[in-house]
Amino acid sequence: MGSSKRPSYRVVVADARSPRDGRFIEILGHYNPLTDPPTIRIDRARVEAWIARGAQPSNAVKRLLAHAQSER
């Protein structure tokens, strides 16, 4: 998401066989690095439900989850 020089990201659940910017199953949250401090909105209950079903978060999403947890 976002535009040139204005990044904005979605945290999504996607099948590993889907292309990187292709089809996804569900949007779990948003990350905006341009605000001060960066805005991280993630539905923690949905993330935990997907992980319980066997989903594996990427390294970037693991860092966002850890950062969001430390802000609470």
N, C-alpha and C positions, 0 to 999 in steps of 0.2 A: 504494500500500500504506500501511500505518500506520492510525492512527485520529485522531480529533480532537485537535489540538495535539501529536501525536506522529508526525511525518512519518518515512517510511522509503521508499526508492525502489529500483526494479529497473532495471537497464540491459538493455534487450531489443532484439531485431531485429524490426521490424514492417514490413509493407507500407505504403506511403504512402497507400493507399486505405482502410486500416482506420481505425476511429475511434481517438481518442487513448487511451482506456482499454479498447479492444476487443482483438480477437484479435492475438496476436503469434506469431512463428515460433520464437524461442529466447531464453532468459534467459542473458545474458552476465555478469551480476554484480549486486552490491547496493551501495547507498550509504546509510549511516545518519549523518545530520548531528548526532544528539543525543549521541553518545559524544564523549569528549574525549581525543585528537583525533578528528575524524570518521572513521568506518570506510569505506574504499573497497576492495571486493573485486571485481576484474574479471579475467576470463579473457582475458589479452592475446593469446594465440594464436588464440582464436576471433574476437576483434575484428579482428585483422589478416587472418584468412581471409575474413571478411565484407566488409571494405573492399576486398580484392583482387577480390572478386566484383562490386564496384560499389556496395556499400552506402555511404550517406553519413551520418556521425554528426551529430546535432543539435549546436547550440552548447553546450548544457549537458553533453552527453557528451564533447565535445572538451575542455572545461575539466576534467572529471573525469579523463579520460585523461592530460592534461598534469599534473594534480596527483598522480595515482598514479605517473606516471613520475618525478617529482621526488622522491618519497619513497624510491625504490629506491636 
